[in-house]
Amino acid sequence: MTTAGRRYVVGYSGDKRSKDALRLGVALARASRGELELVHVVRTDDPFQPVYPPVGDVTPIIRRQARTRLEEAARTVPSDVVARTHVREHESVAAGLVAAAEELGAGLVVVGAGGGAGRFAVGPVVGALLHSSTVPVALAPRRYRGDAPLTRLYAAVGTRPGAHLVIDEALAAVERSGLELVLISFLSGEDGEDDGAARRAVQEHLERAAAEARRHQPVTVHVAAGRTLKQAVRDVDWVPGGLLLIGSSRLARGRQTFLGTTAARLLKHIPVPMVVVPRPARTEEN
């Protein structure tokens, strides 16, 4: 969740999901004394695709609508949070948000991921971001209210190489915000890992991972175990002001996010917002 200048790009279009994202953006900004960049990406039409019936260029009208929505959104931001508005044009909303983050020096893109009956749904824009973003992506669940201030950061730590990358991100985030840090590993019987020996091994792995972190910050560790991943998630003391930080799959290319299998499954069950961080370039991992 490292940011350049603690700026957060919030993807906004005026729908319910983007309002969820705005509330999460405000909570993140308040936790780290950050600033918001509200970005409305207007999709550009393919100039080679004919339109029927023929119409004039409606882009100026769409841009004015976008500016109006952003101005309305900015008025809802509390006075203690700095918020600026931007209209961008791009053939892809996801790519437009990432480009805006890079241009504005932001280190996080916040989007709404609610939809359907569940708290999270990976639609086209969210899916594209989670498989290609060069900056961390924060997902606001459906009907996220942001009533409780952020107080606790859960960092999901796996047992495979690269776990330290998530811990480094988590330490940087809590250093800025003062959030309580919990390192957590999910252990479910679905993978044949529900026995006591497996739990002890994971606990030892977490303790080793926390040893270096504890030189800088108090850290709690917890092995969330259950017969299924859903039950393992229920084994966590999720506080209303919680936020889950998770790393990208090893399949991710350098400096890009890629939602792994476990992260995708967690989306179905976790009750707090999630931040997916990209894998660094290989030279940074070594």
C-alpha positions as CSV (number, residue, x, y, z in Angstrom):
1,M,0.0,0.0,0.0
2,T,3.0,2.2,-0.5
3,T,2.1,5.6,-2.0
4,A,4.0,8.4,-3.6
5,G,2.9,11.5,-1.7
6,R,0.1,9.4,-0.1
7,R,-2.2,10.1,-3.0
8,Y,-5.1,7.7,-3.7
9,V,-6.9,7.6,-7.1
10,V,-10.6,6.8,-6.7
11,G,-12.3,5.5,-9.8
12,Y,-15.6,7.4,-9.9
13,S,-18.5,7.3,-12.3
14,G,-21.5,8.2,-10.1
15,D,-22.9,4.6,-9.6
16,K,-23.2,2.8,-6.3
17,R,-19.9,1.0,-6.7
18,S,-18.0,4.2,-7.2
19,K,-19.7,5.7,-4.1
20,D,-18.5,2.7,-2.1
21,A,-15.0,3.3,-3.5
22,L,-15.2,7.0,-2.5
23,R,-16.1,6.1,1.1
24,L,-13.2,3.7,1.2
25,G,-10.9,6.3,-0.3
26,V,-11.9,8.8,2.5
27,A,-11.2,6.1,5.2
28,L,-7.8,5.4,3.7
29,A,-6.9,9.1,3.4
30,R,-7.9,9.8,7.0
31,A,-5.9,6.8,8.2
32,S,-2.7,8.0,6.5
33,R,-3.2,11.7,6.1
34,G,-3.5,11.2,2.4
35,E,-5.2,13.0,-0.5
36,L,-7.7,11.8,-3.0
37,E,-7.7,12.1,-6.8
38,L,-11.2,11.5,-8.0
39,V,-10.9,10.2,-11.6
40,H,-13.8,9.7,-14.0
41,V,-12.5,7.8,-17.1
42,V,-14.6,8.5,-20.3
43,R,-14.2,5.6,-22.7
44,T,-13.1,6.7,-26.2
45,D,-14.9,5.2,-29.1
46,D,-13.2,3.2,-31.7
47,P,-12.8,5.6,-34.7
48,F,-13.1,2.6,-37.1
49,Q,-16.4,1.3,-35.7
50,P,-19.4,2.8,-37.5
51,V,-22.2,4.1,-35.4
52,Y,-25.8,3.5,-36.5
53,P,-27.9,5.5,-36.6
54,P,-25.3,8.2,-37.3
55,V,-24.9,10.8,-34.5
56,G,-22.7,13.7,-33.9
57,D,-19.7,13.7,-31.5
58,V,-21.2,13.3,-28.0
59,T,-17.9,13.3,-26.3
60,P,-18.2,16.9,-25.1
61,I,-21.6,16.1,-23.5
62,I,-20.1,13.0,-21.8
63,R,-17.2,15.0,-20.5
64,R,-19.6,17.7,-19.0
65,Q,-21.6,14.9,-17.3
66,A,-18.4,13.4,-15.9
67,R,-17.3,16.8,-14.5
68,T,-20.7,17.3,-12.9
69,R,-20.6,13.9,-11.3
70,L,-17.1,14.5,-10.0
71,E,-18.1,17.9,-8.6
72,E,-21.0,16.3,-6.8
73,A,-18.8,13.6,-5.4
74,A,-16.2,16.2,-4.2
75,R,-18.8,18.0,-2.3
76,T,-19.5,14.8,-0.2
77,V,-15.9,14.5,0.8
78,P,-15.3,15.6,4.4
79,S,-13.6,18.9,4.9
80,D,-10.6,17.3,6.6
81,V,-9.7,15.3,3.4
82,V,-8.2,17.0,0.3
83,A,-9.8,15.9,-2.9
84,R,-9.2,16.9,-6.5
85,T,-11.2,15.9,-9.6
86,H,-10.0,14.7,-13.0
87,V,-11.7,13.6,-16.2
88,R,-9.6,11.3,-18.4
89,E,-10.3,9.7,-21.8
90,H,-9.1,6.2,-22.5
91,E,-10.3,3.2,-24.5
92,S,-10.2,1.1,-21.3
93,V,-11.4,2.4,-17.9
94,A,-9.0,0.2,-16.0
95,A,-6.0,1.3,-18.1
96,G,-7.2,4.9,-17.7
97,L,-7.2,4.6,-14.0
98,V,-3.7,3.1,-13.8
99,A,-2.4,5.8,-16.2
100,A,-4.0,8.5,-14.0
101,A,-2.3,7.0,-10.9
102,E,1.1,7.0,-12.6
103,E,0.6,10.5,-14.0
104,L,-0.6,11.9,-10.6
105,G,2.1,10.1,-8.6
106,A,-0.5,8.1,-6.7
107,G,0.4,4.7,-5.3
108,L,-3.1,3.2,-5.0
109,V,-6.2,2.8,-7.1
110,V,-9.5,2.5,-5.2
111,V,-12.5,0.9,-6.9
112,G,-15.9,-0.4,-5.9
113,A,-16.2,-4.2,-6.3
114,G,-19.7,-4.8,-5.1
115,G,-22.4,-6.5,-7.2
116,G,-25.0,-9.2,-7.1
117,A,-25.8,-10.8,-3.8
118,G,-22.2,-11.0,-2.5
119,R,-20.1,-8.3,-1.0
120,F,-17.6,-8.5,-3.8
121,A,-18.0,-9.2,-7.5
122,V,-15.2,-9.1,-10.1
123,G,-16.6,-7.2,-13.0
124,P,-14.8,-6.2,-16.2
125,V,-13.1,-3.1,-14.8
126,V,-12.1,-4.7,-11.5
127,G,-11.0,-7.9,-13.2
128,A,-8.7,-5.9,-15.6
129,L,-7.2,-4.0,-12.7
130,L,-6.6,-7.1,-10.7
131,H,-4.7,-8.7,-13.6
132,S,-2.7,-5.8,-14.9
133,S,-2.3,-2.9,-12.5
134,T,1.1,-1.5,-11.8
135,V,0.0,-0.1,-8.5
136,P,-1.9,-1.6,-5.5
137,V,-5.7,-1.9,-6.0
138,A,-8.1,-1.4,-3.1
139,L,-11.5,-3.0,-3.4
140,A,-14.5,-1.6,-1.6
141,P,-17.2,-4.2,-0.9
142,R,-20.9,-3.7,-1.7
143,R,-22.6,-1.1,0.5
144,Y,-19.3,-0.2,2.2
145,R,-20.2,2.6,4.6
146,G,-16.9,3.6,6.1
147,D,-18.6,4.5,9.4
148,A,-15.7,2.9,11.4
149,P,-12.2,4.4,11.0
150,L,-9.6,2.0,9.8
151,T,-7.8,0.6,12.9
152,R,-6.4,-2.8,11.9
153,L,-4.4,-4.1,8.9
154,Y,-4.5,-7.9,8.2
155,A,-1.7,-9.0,6.0
156,A,-2.3,-12.4,4.4
157,V,1.1,-14.3,4.5
158,G,1.5,-17.5,2.5
159,T,4.1,-20.1,3.0
160,R,5.7,-19.8,-0.5
161,P,8.6,-17.6,-1.4
162,G,7.7,-13.9,-1.6
163,A,5.8,-13.6,1.7
164,H,8.2,-10.9,2.9
165,L,7.0,-8.7,0.1
166,V,3.5,-8.4,1.6
167,I,5.0,-7.9,5.1
168,D,7.2,-5.1,3.8
169,E,4.1,-3.4,2.3
170,A,2.2,-3.9,5.5
171,L,5.0,-2.4,7.6
172,A,5.2,0.7,5.4
173,A,1.4,1.1,5.7
174,V,1.2,0.8,9.4
175,E,4.2,3.1,9.9
176,R,2.3,5.8,8.1
177,S,-1.1,5.1,9.7
178,G,-0.5,3.6,13.1
179,L,-2.9,0.7,12.3
180,E,-2.6,-2.4,14.3
181,L,-0.9,-5.2,12.3
182,V,-2.0,-8.8,12.2
183,L,-0.1,-11.4,10.1
184,I,-2.5,-14.1,9.1
185,S,-2.3,-17.4,7.2
186,F,-5.4,-19.3,6.0
187,L,-5.3,-23.0,6.5
188,S,-8.2,-25.2,5.2
189,G,-8.9,-28.9,5.1
190,E,-9.8,-28.5,1.4
191,D,-6.1,-28.6,0.7
192,G,-5.5,-31.6,3.0
193,E,-3.9,-29.3,5.6
194,D,-6.3,-29.5,8.6
195,D,-4.1,-31.6,10.8
196,G,-2.2,-30.4,13.9
197,A,1.2,-30.8,12.3
198,A,0.3,-28.6,9.4
199,R,-1.0,-25.9,11.7
200,R,2.1,-25.9,13.9
201,A,4.3,-25.6,10.7
202,V,2.3,-22.6,9.5
203,Q,2.4,-21.1,13.0
204,E,6.2,-21.4,13.1
205,H,6.4,-19.9,9.6
206,L,4.3,-16.9,10.7
207,E,6.4,-16.4,13.9
208,R,9.6,-16.3,11.8
209,A,8.0,-13.9,9.4
210,A,6.9,-11.7,12.3
211,A,10.3,-11.7,14.1
212,E,11.9,-9.1,11.8
213,A,8.7,-7.0,11.7
214,R,8.5,-6.9,15.5
215,R,11.8,-4.9,15.5
216,H,9.8,-2.0,14.2
217,Q,6.1,-2.6,15.1
218,P,4.0,-4.7,17.5
219,V,2.7,-7.6,15.4
220,T,0.1,-10.3,16.1
221,V,0.0,-13.5,14.2
222,H,-2.9,-15.9,13.7
223,V,-3.4,-19.1,11.8
224,A,-7.0,-19.1,10.5
225,A,-8.0,-22.7,10.2
226,G,-11.1,-24.5,9.1
227,R,-12.4,-27.4,7.2
228,T,-13.2,-25.1,4.3
229,L,-11.7,-21.7,3.4
230,K,-15.1,-20.1,4.4
231,Q,-14.7,-21.6,7.8
232,A,-11.1,-20.5,8.0
233,V,-12.2,-16.9,7.3
234,R,-14.7,-17.2,10.1
235,D,-11.8,-18.1,12.4
236,V,-10.5,-14.5,12.1
237,D,-11.5,-11.7,14.5
238,W,-12.5,-9.2,11.8
239,V,-13.0,-5.7,13.3
240,P,-15.3,-3.2,11.6
241,G,-12.3,-1.0,10.8
242,G,-10.3,-3.8,9.3
243,L,-8.5,-4.0,5.9
244,L,-7.0,-7.1,4.3
245,L,-3.7,-6.8,2.4
246,I,-2.8,-9.6,0.0
247,G,-0.1,-10.2,-2.5
248,S,-0.4,-11.0,-6.2
249,S,0.0,-14.5,-7.6
250,R,3.5,-15.7,-8.7
251,L,2.0,-15.6,-12.2
252,A,2.1,-11.8,-12.1
253,R,4.6,-10.2,-14.3
254,G,7.0,-7.7,-12.8
255,R,5.3,-4.7,-11.2
256,Q,1.8,-5.9,-12.0
257,T,-1.0,-7.3,-9.9
258,F,-2.5,-10.7,-10.6
259,L,-5.3,-12.1,-8.5
260,G,-4.4,-15.6,-7.4
261,T,-6.7,-18.5,-6.8
262,T,-6.8,-18.1,-3.0
263,A,-7.4,-14.3,-3.2
264,A,-10.2,-14.9,-5.7
265,R,-11.8,-17.4,-3.3
266,L,-11.3,-15.0,-0.3
267,L,-13.4,-12.4,-2.1
268,K,-16.4,-14.6,-1.6
269,H,-16.1,-14.6,2.2
270,I,-14.1,-11.7,3.7
271,P,-16.2,-8.9,5.4
272,V,-13.6,-6.1,5.0
273,P,-12.1,-4.2,2.1
274,M,-9.1,-5.9,0.4
275,V,-6.0,-4.4,-1.1
276,V,-4.1,-6.4,-3.7
277,V,-0.4,-5.4,-4.1
278,P,1.6,-6.1,-7.3
279,R,4.6,-8.3,-7.4
280,P,7.8,-6.3,-7.9
281,A,10.2,-6.6,-10.7
282,R,12.2,-9.8,-10.4
283,T,15.4,-7.9,-9.7
284,E,13.7,-6.5,-6.6
285,E,12.6,-9.9,-5.4
286,N,16.1,-11.3,-5.4
